[in-house]
Structures are given as structure tokens and as C-alpha cells.
Amino acid sequence: MGTRGREIVGENLPRILELLNKAFADEWLAYYQYWIGAKVVQGPMKDAVIAELLQHAADELRHADMVTARIIQLGGTPVTSPAEWLKWSNCGYDAPDDPFVQKILQQNISGEQCAINVYNSIIQEIGMKDPVTYNLAVQILQDEVEHEEDLQALLEDLGVFLKK
């Protein structure tokens, strides 16, 4: 990263790198949770749910890439070991041990709600101390809000389907 770019971040650099690495771990765990959920999901509306989960998995992988690029740009190193992701994670990982569509959707809604809280907290804490990271967090937050809406809509549709 250029010297002027680092000057903007200044004394906040260690905290920003910590927040970004925690978000990075969350994104990888979310990616895997969506991806494996799409592989094991069972029940009514399975095809629609699989399509949504795979799209969200791709988005989470893209988020991990965006966060990694920012960590490296700031001169940091992203968490390099998958074994460390759970230790760094804000949101953890909810294994899709019950493959029923309703349970998978509920788990991923919970994950999105956590992600929304994480990125909102990053935005609140960083503010204009680091406008680049702030804008990155806003972009990702927009996706996470959309993901929550998409999953809740599927869950509502499933509820109507199951009542019939």
C-alpha cells in the first residue's frame, strides 16, 4: 500500500486489520456453510433453495476475496489456516446436520443476521477513519441484507407450501 494510503488509516491499522481478519474468517465459513448446505438439502422447494444457496455461496466467496484484497493492501496478512477461521470468526459455523430445507434456511438466515451485525459494527467503528474499508463494509452489508431478505422469502414460501 502506498504511504499516503497508510497515513489515512494511521494508528487505527491494527484494529482495522483485526476486524477485517474476523470478517474474512466469517466469509469463508459462510461460503462453506452455503455450499455444503446446497449439497445436502432435502425437502420441498429443494431446487429453488439449492439455487439460492449456491448464489449466496458465490457472493460470500467474492466477499472473502474483497476483504483479503483490503487486508493485503493495508500490509496485513489474512488468516492463512482454515483451522484458525473458527477462532477468528464472529459468527461461527452452523453445520447443516439436519438437511431439511426449513432448518437449512433458518441456519443461514441466522448467519446473515450475524453478518449484518458484524458489518454494521465495522461501519460504526471505522467510520471515516478509513473511508476505503468503510465503503467495502457498506458494499458487503448491502449484499448481506439482500441475502437475509432472499432467504426469509424462501422460508415464507415454504411455510405456505407446507400448510397445503
DSSP file (Angstrom, degrees, kcal/mol; ACC not computed):
  #  RESIDUE AA STRUCTURE BP1 BP2  ACC     N-H-->O    O-->H-N    N-H-->O    O-->H-N    TCO  KAPPA ALPHA  PHI   PSI    X-CA   Y-CA   Z-CA
    1    1 A M              0   0    0      0, 0.0    73,-0.1     0, 0.0     5,-0.0   0.000 360.0 360.0 360.0 144.3    0.0    0.0    0.0
    2    2 A G     >  -     0   0    0      1,-0.1     4,-1.7     4,-0.0     5,-0.2  -0.236 360.0-113.8 -67.2 158.8    1.2    3.5   -0.7
    3    3 A T  H  > S+     0   0    0      1,-0.2     4,-2.1     2,-0.2     5,-0.1   0.885 115.8  50.5 -64.0 -39.9    2.4    5.7    2.0
    4    4 A R  H  > S+     0   0    0      1,-0.2     4,-1.6     2,-0.2    -1,-0.2   0.897 107.8  54.2 -66.8 -38.2   -0.5    8.2    1.7
    5    5 A G  H  > S+     0   0    0      1,-0.2     4,-1.0     2,-0.2    -1,-0.2   0.869 110.4  46.6 -61.6 -37.0   -3.0    5.4    1.8
    6    6 A R  H  X S+     0   0    0     -4,-1.7     4,-3.0     1,-0.2    -1,-0.2   0.845 104.9  60.5 -73.6 -33.9   -1.4    4.2    5.1
    7    7 A E  H  < S+     0   0    0     -4,-2.1    -2,-0.2     1,-0.2    -1,-0.2   0.875  99.8  56.6 -60.7 -36.4   -1.4    7.7    6.5
    8    8 A I  H  < S+     0   0    0     -4,-1.6    -1,-0.2     1,-0.2    -2,-0.2   0.911 112.7  40.2 -60.9 -42.5   -5.2    7.8    6.2
    9    9 A V  H >< S+     0   0    0     -4,-1.0     3,-1.8     1,-0.1    -2,-0.2   0.884  88.2 152.7 -75.8 -40.8   -5.5    4.7    8.4
   10   10 A G  G ><  +     0   0    0     -4,-3.0     3,-1.7     1,-0.3    -1,-0.1  -0.128  67.9   0.0  54.2-133.8   -2.8    5.7   10.8
   11   11 A E  G 3  S+     0   0    0      1,-0.3     4,-0.3    -4,-0.1    -1,-0.3   0.602 123.8  70.6 -67.4 -12.5   -3.0    4.4   14.3
   12   12 A N  G <>  +     0   0    0     -3,-1.8     4,-2.6     1,-0.2    -1,-0.3   0.519  69.7  99.7 -81.2  -5.0   -6.2    2.5   13.6
   13   13 A L  H <> S+     0   0    0     -3,-1.7     4,-2.6     1,-0.2     5,-0.2   0.886  78.0  49.2 -54.4 -49.9   -4.4    0.0   11.4
   14   14 A P  H  > S+     0   0    0      0, 0.0     4,-2.0     0, 0.0    -1,-0.2   0.916 115.0  45.0 -59.6 -41.6   -4.1   -2.9   13.9
   15   15 A R  H  > S+     0   0    0     -4,-0.3     4,-2.7     2,-0.2    -2,-0.2   0.905 112.6  50.8 -68.2 -41.0   -7.8   -2.7   14.9
   16   16 A I  H  X S+     0   0    0     -4,-2.6     4,-2.6     1,-0.2    -1,-0.2   0.916 110.6  49.4 -63.0 -42.8   -8.9   -2.4   11.2
   17   17 A L  H  X S+     0   0    0     -4,-2.6     4,-2.4    -5,-0.2    -1,-0.2   0.883 110.7  50.9 -63.8 -37.7   -6.8   -5.5   10.3
   18   18 A E  H  X S+     0   0    0     -4,-2.0     4,-2.2    -5,-0.2    -2,-0.2   0.947 111.7  46.6 -63.3 -48.4   -8.3   -7.4   13.3
   19   19 A L  H  X S+     0   0    0     -4,-2.7     4,-2.2     1,-0.2    -2,-0.2   0.904 113.9  48.7 -60.2 -42.1  -11.8   -6.5   12.2
   20   20 A L  H  X S+     0   0    0     -4,-2.6     4,-2.6     2,-0.2    -1,-0.2   0.887 110.1  50.3 -68.0 -38.9  -11.1   -7.5    8.6
   21   21 A N  H  X S+     0   0    0     -4,-2.4     4,-2.2     2,-0.2    -1,-0.2   0.875 110.4  50.1 -67.6 -35.9   -9.5  -10.8    9.5
   22   22 A K  H  X S+     0   0    0     -4,-2.2     4,-2.1     2,-0.2    68,-0.5   0.920 113.1  46.4 -65.7 -42.6  -12.5  -11.7   11.7
   23   23 A A  H  X S+     0   0    0     -4,-2.2     4,-2.5     2,-0.2    -2,-0.2   0.886 109.5  55.3 -65.5 -38.6  -14.8  -10.8    8.8
   24   24 A F  H  X S+     0   0    0     -4,-2.6     4,-2.0     2,-0.2    -2,-0.2   0.928 107.9  48.0 -58.9 -46.7  -12.6  -12.8    6.4
   25   25 A A  H  X S+     0   0    0     -4,-2.2     4,-2.2     1,-0.2    -1,-0.2   0.913 111.3  51.7 -61.0 -42.9  -13.0  -15.9    8.6
   26   26 A D  H  X S+     0   0    0     -4,-2.1     4,-2.7     1,-0.2    -2,-0.2   0.908 107.7  52.1 -59.0 -43.1  -16.7  -15.3    8.7
   27   27 A E  H  X S+     0   0    0     -4,-2.5     4,-2.7     1,-0.2    -1,-0.2   0.903 109.9  47.7 -64.9 -41.1  -16.9  -15.1    4.9
   28   28 A W  H  X S+     0   0    0     -4,-2.0     4,-2.3     2,-0.2    -1,-0.2   0.920 114.0  46.8 -66.3 -41.9  -15.1  -18.4    4.4
   29   29 A L  H  X S+     0   0    0     -4,-2.2     4,-2.5     2,-0.2    -2,-0.2   0.892 113.3  49.4 -66.1 -38.6  -17.2  -20.2    6.9
   30   30 A A  H  X S+     0   0    0     -4,-2.7     4,-2.6     2,-0.2     5,-0.3   0.911 108.9  53.3 -65.8 -41.8  -20.4  -18.7    5.4
   31   31 A Y  H  X S+     0   0    0     -4,-2.7     4,-2.8    -5,-0.2    -2,-0.2   0.959 112.8  43.1 -55.4 -51.5  -19.2  -19.8    1.9
   32   32 A Y  H  X S+     0   0    0     -4,-2.3     4,-3.0     1,-0.2     5,-0.4   0.893 111.5  54.0 -65.9 -39.3  -18.7  -23.3    3.1
   33   33 A Q  H  X S+     0   0    0     -4,-2.5     4,-1.7     1,-0.2    -1,-0.2   0.921 114.0  42.1 -61.1 -43.5  -22.0  -23.4    5.1
   34   34 A Y  H  X S+     0   0    0     -4,-2.6     4,-2.2     2,-0.2    -2,-0.2   0.936 116.3  48.7 -65.9 -46.6  -23.9  -22.3    1.9
   35   35 A W  H  X S+     0   0    0     -4,-2.8     4,-1.0    -5,-0.3    -2,-0.2   0.938 116.1  40.4 -63.0 -49.1  -22.0  -24.6   -0.4
   36   36 A I  H  X S+     0   0    0     -4,-3.0     4,-1.7     1,-0.2     3,-0.3   0.860 112.2  57.3 -70.8 -33.5  -22.4  -27.8    1.7
   37   37 A G  H  X S+     0   0    0     -4,-1.7     4,-2.0    -5,-0.4    -1,-0.2   0.892 103.9  53.2 -60.2 -39.5  -26.0  -26.9    2.6
   38   38 A A  H  < S+     0   0    0     -4,-2.2    -1,-0.2     1,-0.2    -2,-0.2   0.792 109.6  49.9 -66.0 -27.8  -26.7  -26.8   -1.2
   39   39 A K  H  < S+     0   0    0     -4,-1.0    -1,-0.2    -3,-0.3    -2,-0.2   0.828 120.8  30.9 -79.6 -32.4  -25.3  -30.3   -1.5
   40   40 A V  H  < S+     0   0    0     -4,-1.7    -2,-0.2     2,-0.0    -3,-0.1   0.589  84.4 124.9-105.3 -12.0  -27.2  -31.9    1.4
   41   41 A V     <  -     0   0    0     -4,-2.0     2,-0.3    -5,-0.2    59,-0.2  -0.144  35.4-177.7 -57.3 142.3  -30.5  -30.0    1.5
   42   42 A Q  B     +a  100   0A   0     57,-3.1    59,-2.2     2,-0.1    -2,-0.0  -0.970  29.0  50.1-138.8 152.9  -33.7  -32.1    1.2
   43   43 A G  S >  S-     0   0    0     -2,-0.3     3,-1.2    57,-0.2    57,-0.0  -0.630  85.8 -12.9 119.8-173.3  -37.4  -31.5    1.1
   44   44 A P  T 3  S+     0   0    0      0, 0.0    57,-0.1     0, 0.0    -2,-0.1  -0.264 125.6  16.9 -64.2 149.0  -40.0  -29.4   -0.7
   45   45 A M  T 3> S+     0   0    0      1,-0.1     4,-2.2     3,-0.1     3,-0.3   0.686  81.1 147.2  63.9  19.7  -38.7  -26.5   -2.9
   46   46 A K  H <>  +     0   0    0     -3,-1.2     4,-3.0     1,-0.2     5,-0.2   0.877  64.7  53.2 -54.0 -43.9  -35.3  -28.1   -2.8
   47   47 A D  H  > S+     0   0    0      1,-0.2     4,-2.1     2,-0.2    -1,-0.2   0.901 110.0  46.6 -63.4 -41.6  -34.3  -26.9   -6.3
   48   48 A A  H  > S+     0   0    0     -3,-0.3     4,-2.0     2,-0.2    -1,-0.2   0.898 114.4  48.3 -65.5 -40.4  -35.1  -23.2   -5.5
   49   49 A V  H  X S+     0   0    0     -4,-2.2     4,-2.9     2,-0.2     5,-0.2   0.914 109.7  52.0 -67.2 -43.2  -33.3  -23.4   -2.2
   50   50 A I  H  X S+     0   0    0     -4,-3.0     4,-2.6     1,-0.2     5,-0.2   0.935 109.4  50.1 -58.0 -46.8  -30.2  -25.0   -3.9
   51   51 A A  H  X S+     0   0    0     -4,-2.1     4,-1.9     1,-0.2    -1,-0.2   0.912 113.4  45.6 -58.9 -43.8  -30.1  -22.3   -6.5
   52   52 A E  H  X S+     0   0    0     -4,-2.0     4,-2.5     2,-0.2    -1,-0.2   0.915 112.4  50.3 -67.6 -43.1  -30.3  -19.6   -3.8
   53   53 A L  H  X S+     0   0    0     -4,-2.9     4,-2.5     1,-0.2    -2,-0.2   0.903 110.6  49.1 -63.2 -41.4  -27.7  -21.2   -1.6
   54   54 A L  H  X S+     0   0    0     -4,-2.6     4,-2.0    -5,-0.2    -1,-0.2   0.883 111.1  50.0 -67.2 -37.1  -25.2  -21.6   -4.4
   55   55 A Q  H  X S+     0   0    0     -4,-1.9     4,-2.0    -5,-0.2    -2,-0.2   0.924 112.6  47.0 -64.8 -43.6  -25.7  -18.0   -5.4
   56   56 A H  H  X S+     0   0    0     -4,-2.5     4,-2.7     2,-0.2    -2,-0.2   0.886 108.5  55.6 -66.1 -37.6  -25.1  -16.9   -1.9
   57   57 A A  H  X S+     0   0    0     -4,-2.5     4,-2.2     1,-0.2    -1,-0.2   0.929 107.7  49.2 -58.8 -44.6  -22.0  -19.1   -1.6
   58   58 A A  H  X S+     0   0    0     -4,-2.0     4,-2.1     1,-0.2    -1,-0.2   0.895 111.0  50.4 -61.9 -39.8  -20.5  -17.4   -4.7
   59   59 A D  H  X S+     0   0    0     -4,-2.0     4,-2.4     2,-0.2    -2,-0.2   0.907 109.4  50.3 -65.1 -41.7  -21.3  -14.0   -3.1
   60   60 A E  H  X S+     0   0    0     -4,-2.7     4,-2.4     2,-0.2    -2,-0.2   0.888 109.7  50.6 -65.7 -37.8  -19.6  -15.0    0.2
   61   61 A L  H  X S+     0   0    0     -4,-2.2     4,-1.9     2,-0.2    -1,-0.2   0.899 110.0  50.5 -64.0 -40.2  -16.5  -16.2   -1.7
   62   62 A R  H  X S+     0   0    0     -4,-2.1     4,-2.4     2,-0.2    -2,-0.2   0.897 109.0  51.9 -63.4 -40.0  -16.4  -12.8   -3.5
   63   63 A H  H  X S+     0   0    0     -4,-2.4     4,-2.9     2,-0.2     5,-0.3   0.921 107.0  52.6 -62.0 -43.3  -16.7  -11.1   -0.2
   64   64 A A  H  X S+     0   0    0     -4,-2.4     4,-2.5     1,-0.2    -1,-0.2   0.898 109.8  49.6 -59.0 -39.6  -13.7  -13.1    1.1
   65   65 A D  H  X S+     0   0    0     -4,-1.9     4,-2.3     2,-0.2    -1,-0.2   0.911 111.1  48.6 -65.1 -43.0  -11.8  -12.0   -1.9
   66   66 A M  H  X S+     0   0    0     -4,-2.4     4,-1.7     2,-0.2    -2,-0.2   0.923 113.6  46.2 -62.9 -45.1  -12.7   -8.3   -1.4
   67   67 A V  H  X S+     0   0    0     -4,-2.9     4,-2.6     1,-0.2    -2,-0.2   0.908 111.7  52.1 -65.9 -41.9  -11.7   -8.5    2.3
   68   68 A T  H  X S+     0   0    0     -4,-2.5     4,-2.6    -5,-0.3     5,-0.3   0.920 107.0  52.8 -59.4 -44.6   -8.5  -10.3    1.5
   69   69 A A  H  X S+     0   0    0     -4,-2.3     4,-2.4     1,-0.2    -1,-0.2   0.897 110.9  47.2 -59.8 -39.6   -7.5   -7.7   -1.0
   70   70 A R  H  X S+     0   0    0     -4,-1.7     4,-2.0     2,-0.2     6,-0.2   0.909 110.0  52.1 -70.4 -41.1   -8.1   -4.9    1.6
   71   71 A I  H  <>S+     0   0    0     -4,-2.6     5,-2.7     1,-0.2    -2,-0.2   0.944 114.1  43.7 -57.9 -47.5   -6.1   -6.7    4.3
   72   72 A I  H ><5S+     0   0    0     -4,-2.6     3,-1.8     1,-0.2    -1,-0.2   0.895 109.8  56.0 -66.0 -40.4   -3.1   -7.1    1.9
   73   73 A Q  H 3<5S+     0   0    0     -4,-2.4    -1,-0.2     1,-0.3    -2,-0.2   0.849 106.3  51.9 -59.5 -33.6   -3.5   -3.5    0.7
   74   74 A L  T 3<5S-     0   0    0     -4,-2.0    -1,-0.3    -5,-0.1    -2,-0.2   0.432 124.6-105.4 -83.7   1.8   -3.1   -2.4    4.3
   75   75 A G  T < 5S+     0   0    0     -3,-1.8    -3,-0.2     1,-0.3    -2,-0.1   0.583  81.0 124.1  87.7   9.7    0.0   -4.5    4.6
   76   76 A G      < -     0   0    0     -5,-2.7    -1,-0.3    -6,-0.2    -2,-0.0  -0.315  58.7-122.2 -94.3-179.3   -1.6   -7.3    6.7
   77   77 A T        -     0   0    0     -2,-0.1     3,-0.1    -3,-0.1   -56,-0.0  -0.994  23.4-127.4-124.9 126.2   -1.8  -11.0    6.2
   78   78 A P        -     0   0    0      0, 0.0     2,-0.2     0, 0.0   -57,-0.1  -0.351  46.6 -80.7 -67.3 154.5   -5.2  -12.7    6.0
   79   79 A V        -     0   0    0      1,-0.2     6,-0.0   -58,-0.1     9,-0.0  -0.397  49.6-166.5 -55.1 119.4   -5.8  -15.7    8.3
   80   80 A T        +     0   0    0     -2,-0.2    -1,-0.2    -3,-0.1     3,-0.1   0.589  59.5  70.2 -94.4 -11.1   -4.0  -18.4    6.4
   81   81 A S    >>  -     0   0    0      1,-0.1     3,-1.9     2,-0.0     4,-0.6  -0.925  63.9-150.4-114.5 123.7   -5.2  -21.5    8.1
   82   82 A P  H >> S+     0   0    0      0, 0.0     3,-1.0     0, 0.0     4,-0.6   0.822  99.8  66.2 -56.1 -29.4   -8.7  -22.8    7.9
   83   83 A A  H 34 S+     0   0    0      1,-0.2     4,-0.4     2,-0.2     3,-0.2   0.775 100.1  51.3 -61.9 -24.7   -8.2  -24.3   11.4
   84   84 A E  H <> S+     0   0    0     -3,-1.9     4,-2.1     1,-0.2     5,-0.3   0.634  86.5  85.1 -86.2 -16.0   -8.0  -20.7   12.6
   85   85 A W  H <X S+     0   0    0     -3,-1.0     4,-2.1    -4,-0.6     7,-0.2   0.903  89.7  48.6 -57.1 -44.7  -11.2  -19.5   11.0
   86   86 A L  H  < S+     0   0    0     -4,-0.6    -1,-0.2     1,-0.2    -2,-0.1   0.865 110.7  52.1 -64.2 -34.4  -13.4  -20.7   13.9
   87   87 A K  H  4 S+     0   0    0     -4,-0.4    -1,-0.2    -3,-0.2    -2,-0.2   0.870 117.6  37.4 -67.5 -36.4  -11.1  -19.0   16.4
   88   88 A W  H  < S+     0   0    0     -4,-2.1    -2,-0.2   -67,-0.1    -1,-0.2   0.722  94.5 112.2 -86.1 -22.8  -11.3  -15.7   14.5
   89   89 A S     <  -     0   0    0     -4,-2.1   -66,-0.1    -5,-0.3   -67,-0.1  -0.144  47.8-165.5 -62.7 142.1  -14.9  -15.9   13.5
   90   90 A N  S    S+     0   0    0    -68,-0.5    -1,-0.1     2,-0.1   -67,-0.1   0.803  94.1  32.9 -82.8 -38.3  -17.6  -13.5   14.8
   91   91 A C  S    S-     0   0    0      1,-0.2    23,-0.1   -68,-0.0    24,-0.1   0.563  92.7-155.2-103.3 -12.9  -20.5  -15.7   13.6
   92   92 A G        -     0   0    0     -7,-0.2     2,-0.4    -6,-0.1    -1,-0.2  -0.245  29.3 -70.8  70.1-158.4  -19.1  -19.2   13.8
   93   93 A Y        -     0   0    0     -4,-0.1     2,-0.7   -61,-0.0    -1,-0.1  -0.993  29.2-159.3-143.3 129.4  -20.4  -22.1   11.7
   94   94 A D        -     0   0    0     -2,-0.4    17,-0.1   -65,-0.1    -2,-0.0  -0.868  23.7-140.6-112.6  95.4  -23.7  -23.9   11.9
   95   95 A A        -     0   0    0     -2,-0.7     2,-2.2     1,-0.1     3,-0.4  -0.270  14.2-125.2 -59.7 135.5  -23.2  -27.4   10.3
   96   96 A P        +     0   0    0      0, 0.0    -1,-0.1     0, 0.0     8,-0.1  -0.358  55.5 146.9 -80.5  61.5  -26.2  -28.4    8.2
   97   97 A D        +     0   0    0     -2,-2.2    -2,-0.0     1,-0.2     7,-0.0   0.801  66.3  56.5 -69.4 -29.2  -26.6  -31.7   10.1
   98   98 A D  S    S-     0   0    0     -3,-0.4    -1,-0.2     1,-0.1     6,-0.1  -0.912  75.5-166.4-100.5 108.1  -30.4  -31.6    9.7
   99   99 A P        +     0   0    0      0, 0.0   -57,-3.1     0, 0.0    -1,-0.1   0.434  42.3 126.5 -80.5   2.4  -30.8  -31.4    5.9
  100  100 A F  B >>  -a   42   0A   0    -59,-0.2     4,-2.3     1,-0.1     3,-0.7  -0.385  67.8-124.4 -64.4 136.3  -34.5  -30.4    5.9
  101  101 A V  H 3> S+     0   0    0    -59,-2.2     4,-2.8     1,-0.3     5,-0.2   0.845 108.0  54.8 -51.3 -42.4  -35.0  -27.2    3.8
  102  102 A Q  H 3> S+     0   0    0      1,-0.2     4,-2.3     2,-0.2    -1,-0.3   0.916 110.8  45.0 -60.6 -43.5  -36.6  -25.3    6.7
  103  103 A K  H <> S+     0   0    0     -3,-0.7     4,-2.5     2,-0.2    -1,-0.2   0.909 112.8  50.7 -67.3 -43.0  -33.7  -25.9    9.0
  104  104 A I  H  X S+     0   0    0     -4,-2.3     4,-2.2     2,-0.2    -2,-0.2   0.926 112.0  47.7 -60.7 -45.5  -31.1  -25.1    6.4
  105  105 A L  H  X S+     0   0    0     -4,-2.8     4,-2.4    -5,-0.2    -2,-0.2   0.924 111.5  50.2 -62.8 -44.4  -32.9  -21.8    5.6
  106  106 A Q  H  X S+     0   0    0     -4,-2.3     4,-2.2    -5,-0.2    -2,-0.2   0.906 110.1  50.6 -61.8 -41.6  -33.2  -20.9    9.3
  107  107 A Q  H  X S+     0   0    0     -4,-2.5     4,-2.0     1,-0.2    -1,-0.2   0.919 113.2  45.0 -61.5 -43.4  -29.5  -21.6    9.9
  108  108 A N  H  X S+     0   0    0     -4,-2.2     4,-2.3     2,-0.2    -2,-0.2   0.829 109.5  54.7 -75.0 -30.4  -28.5  -19.4    7.0
  109  109 A I  H  X S+     0   0    0     -4,-2.4     4,-2.5     2,-0.2    -1,-0.2   0.933 109.0  49.6 -62.6 -44.8  -30.9  -16.6    8.0
  110  110 A S  H  X S+     0   0    0     -4,-2.2     4,-2.0     1,-0.2    -2,-0.2   0.910 110.4  50.5 -59.6 -42.8  -29.2  -16.6   11.4
  111  111 A G  H  X S+     0   0    0     -4,-2.0     4,-2.4     1,-0.2    -1,-0.2   0.897 110.4  49.2 -62.0 -41.2  -25.8  -16.4    9.8
  112  112 A E  H  X S+     0   0    0     -4,-2.3     4,-2.7     2,-0.2    -2,-0.2   0.888 108.3  53.5 -66.4 -38.1  -26.9  -13.5    7.6
  113  113 A Q  H  X S+     0   0    0     -4,-2.5     4,-1.9     2,-0.2    -1,-0.2   0.892 109.8  48.2 -64.8 -38.1  -28.2  -11.7   10.6
  114  114 A C  H  X S+     0   0    0     -4,-2.0     4,-2.6     2,-0.2    -2,-0.2   0.933 111.1  50.5 -63.6 -45.9  -24.9  -12.1   12.3
  115  115 A A  H  X S+     0   0    0     -4,-2.4     4,-2.8     1,-0.2     5,-0.3   0.892 107.8  53.5 -60.3 -40.2  -23.1  -10.8    9.2
  116  116 A I  H  X S+     0   0    0     -4,-2.7     4,-2.2     1,-0.2    -1,-0.2   0.928 110.7  46.8 -59.7 -44.9  -25.4   -7.8    9.1
  117  117 A N  H  X S+     0   0    0     -4,-1.9     4,-2.3     2,-0.2    -2,-0.2   0.905 111.9  51.2 -62.7 -41.9  -24.5   -7.0   12.7
  118  118 A V  H  X S+     0   0    0     -4,-2.6     4,-2.4     2,-0.2    -2,-0.2   0.957 113.9  41.5 -62.1 -52.0  -20.7   -7.5   12.0
  119  119 A Y  H  X S+     0   0    0     -4,-2.8     4,-2.4     1,-0.2    -1,-0.2   0.857 113.4  53.4 -69.2 -33.1  -20.6   -5.2    9.0
  120  120 A N  H  X S+     0   0    0     -4,-2.2     4,-2.5    -5,-0.3    -1,-0.2   0.910 110.2  48.8 -64.1 -40.3  -22.8   -2.6   10.7
  121  121 A S  H  X S+     0   0    0     -4,-2.3     4,-2.9     2,-0.2     5,-0.2   0.901 110.1  50.8 -64.9 -40.9  -20.4   -2.7   13.6
  122  122 A I  H  X S+     0   0    0     -4,-2.4     4,-3.0     2,-0.2     5,-0.5   0.934 111.2  48.6 -61.0 -45.3  -17.4   -2.3   11.4
  123  123 A I  H  X S+     0   0    0     -4,-2.4     4,-2.0     1,-0.2    -2,-0.2   0.928 114.0  46.2 -59.9 -46.3  -19.1    0.7    9.7
  124  124 A Q  H  < S+     0   0    0     -4,-2.5    -2,-0.2     1,-0.2    -1,-0.2   0.914 118.1  41.7 -64.2 -43.5  -20.0    2.3   13.0
  125  125 A E  H  < S+     0   0    0     -4,-2.9    -2,-0.2    -5,-0.2    -1,-0.2   0.913 122.4  36.4 -73.4 -42.9  -16.5    1.7   14.5
  126  126 A I  H >< S+     0   0    0     -4,-3.0     3,-2.6    -5,-0.2     4,-0.3   0.924  77.7 152.3 -79.5 -45.2  -14.4    2.7   11.5
  127  127 A G  G >< S-     0   0    0     -4,-2.0     3,-0.8    -5,-0.5     7,-0.2  -0.200  80.1 -21.5  49.3-136.6  -16.5    5.5   10.0
  128  128 A M  G 3  S+     0   0    0      1,-0.2    -1,-0.3     6,-0.1     4,-0.1   0.269 114.4  95.8 -90.2  11.9  -14.3    7.9    8.1
  129  129 A K  G <  S+     0   0    0     -3,-2.6    -1,-0.2     1,-0.3    -2,-0.2   0.813 109.2  12.5 -64.9 -28.1  -11.1    6.8    9.9
  130  130 A D  S <> S-     0   0    0     -3,-0.8     4,-2.5    -4,-0.3    -1,-0.3  -0.686  72.6-176.8-149.0  87.3  -10.7    4.6    6.9
  131  131 A P  H  > S+     0   0    0      0, 0.0     4,-2.4     0, 0.0     5,-0.2   0.788  82.8  56.2 -61.3 -28.6  -13.0    5.5    4.1
  132  132 A V  H  > S+     0   0    0      2,-0.2     4,-2.0     1,-0.2     5,-0.1   0.949 111.9  40.7 -69.4 -48.2  -11.9    2.6    1.8
  133  133 A T  H  > S+     0   0    0      2,-0.2     4,-2.7     1,-0.2     5,-0.2   0.886 113.5  56.2 -66.0 -38.0  -12.7   -0.1    4.4
  134  134 A Y  H  X S+     0   0    0     -4,-2.5     4,-2.2    -7,-0.2    -2,-0.2   0.944 109.0  45.6 -56.4 -49.9  -15.9    1.8    5.3
  135  135 A N  H  X S+     0   0    0     -4,-2.4     4,-2.4     1,-0.2    -1,-0.2   0.876 111.2  53.1 -64.4 -37.5  -17.0    1.6    1.7
  136  136 A L  H  X S+     0   0    0     -4,-2.0     4,-2.3     2,-0.2    -1,-0.2   0.931 109.8  48.2 -60.5 -46.4  -16.0   -2.0    1.4
  137  137 A A  H  X S+     0   0    0     -4,-2.7     4,-2.7     1,-0.2    -2,-0.2   0.875 110.3  52.0 -64.2 -37.7  -18.1   -2.8    4.5
  138  138 A V  H  X S+     0   0    0     -4,-2.2     4,-2.1     2,-0.2    -1,-0.2   0.927 109.5  49.7 -64.0 -44.7  -21.1   -0.9    3.1
  139  139 A Q  H  X S+     0   0    0     -4,-2.4     4,-1.4     1,-0.2    -2,-0.2   0.931 114.8  43.4 -59.3 -46.7  -20.9   -2.9   -0.2
  140  140 A I  H  X S+     0   0    0     -4,-2.3     4,-2.5     1,-0.2    -1,-0.2   0.903 110.0  56.4 -68.6 -40.3  -20.8   -6.2    1.7
  141  141 A L  H  X S+     0   0    0     -4,-2.7     4,-2.5     1,-0.2     5,-0.2   0.896 103.0  55.7 -57.3 -41.0  -23.5   -5.1    4.1
  142  142 A Q  H  X S+     0   0    0     -4,-2.1     4,-1.9     1,-0.2    -1,-0.2   0.914 109.5  46.4 -58.5 -43.3  -25.8   -4.4    1.1
  143  143 A D  H  X S+     0   0    0     -4,-1.4     4,-2.6     2,-0.2    -2,-0.2   0.912 111.0  51.7 -64.3 -43.2  -25.3   -8.0   -0.1
  144  144 A E  H  X S+     0   0    0     -4,-2.5     4,-2.3     1,-0.2    -2,-0.2   0.886 108.8  50.4 -64.7 -38.5  -25.9   -9.5    3.4
  145  145 A V  H  X S+     0   0    0     -4,-2.5     4,-2.1     2,-0.2    -1,-0.2   0.914 111.6  48.8 -63.5 -42.9  -29.2   -7.6    3.8
  146  146 A E  H  X S+     0   0    0     -4,-1.9     4,-2.6    -5,-0.2    -2,-0.2   0.891 109.2  53.1 -63.9 -39.8  -30.3   -8.8    0.4
  147  147 A H  H  X S+     0   0    0     -4,-2.6     4,-2.6     2,-0.2     5,-0.3   0.929 107.7  50.4 -61.2 -45.5  -29.3  -12.4    1.3
  148  148 A E  H  X S+     0   0    0     -4,-2.3     4,-2.5     1,-0.2     5,-0.2   0.932 111.8  48.0 -58.6 -45.4  -31.4  -12.2    4.5
  149  149 A E  H  X S+     0   0    0     -4,-2.1     4,-2.2     1,-0.2    -2,-0.2   0.919 111.6  50.1 -61.2 -44.9  -34.4  -11.0    2.5
  150  150 A D  H  X S+     0   0    0     -4,-2.6     4,-1.9     1,-0.2    -2,-0.2   0.920 113.5  44.9 -59.9 -45.8  -34.0  -13.7   -0.1
  151  151 A L  H  X S+     0   0    0     -4,-2.6     4,-2.3     1,-0.2    -1,-0.2   0.885 112.0  51.2 -69.5 -38.8  -33.8  -16.5    2.5
  152  152 A Q  H  X S+     0   0    0     -4,-2.5     4,-2.4    -5,-0.3    -1,-0.2   0.880 108.5  52.8 -66.0 -36.2  -36.7  -15.2    4.5
  153  153 A A  H  X S+     0   0    0     -4,-2.2     4,-2.5    -5,-0.2    -2,-0.2   0.917 109.9  48.2 -64.4 -42.5  -38.8  -15.0    1.3
  154  154 A L  H  X S+     0   0    0     -4,-1.9     4,-2.6     2,-0.2    -2,-0.2   0.904 111.0  50.8 -62.8 -41.1  -38.0  -18.7    0.6
  155  155 A L  H  X S+     0   0    0     -4,-2.3     4,-2.2     2,-0.2    -2,-0.2   0.897 110.6  49.0 -64.5 -40.0  -38.8  -19.6    4.2
  156  156 A E  H  X S+     0   0    0     -4,-2.4     4,-1.9     2,-0.2    -2,-0.2   0.928 111.7  48.9 -63.5 -45.4  -42.2  -17.8    3.9
  157  157 A D  H  X S+     0   0    0     -4,-2.5     4,-2.4     1,-0.2    -2,-0.2   0.902 110.4  51.4 -60.4 -41.3  -42.9  -19.6    0.6
  158  158 A L  H  X S+     0   0    0     -4,-2.6     4,-2.9     1,-0.2    -1,-0.2   0.899 106.3  54.8 -62.6 -41.0  -42.0  -22.9    2.2
  159  159 A G  H  X S+     0   0    0     -4,-2.2     4,-1.2     2,-0.2    -1,-0.2   0.899 109.7  46.5 -59.6 -42.0  -44.4  -22.1    5.1
  160  160 A V  H  X S+     0   0    0     -4,-1.9     4,-0.8     2,-0.2     3,-0.3   0.916 113.0  50.2 -64.3 -44.0  -47.3  -21.6    2.6
  161  161 A F  H >< S+     0   0    0     -4,-2.4     3,-0.7     1,-0.2    -2,-0.2   0.903 109.8  49.6 -61.5 -43.2  -46.3  -24.8    0.8
  162  162 A L  H 3< S+     0   0    0     -4,-2.9    -1,-0.2     1,-0.2    -2,-0.2   0.749 103.6  60.4 -72.3 -22.7  -46.2  -26.9    4.0
  163  163 A K  H 3<        0   0    0     -4,-1.2    -1,-0.2    -3,-0.3    -2,-0.2   0.725 360.0 360.0 -74.2 -21.4  -49.6  -25.6    5.1
  164  164 A K    <<        0   0    0     -4,-0.8    -1,-0.2    -3,-0.7    -2,-0.1   0.480 360.0 360.0 -73.1 360.0  -51.3  -27.1    2.0
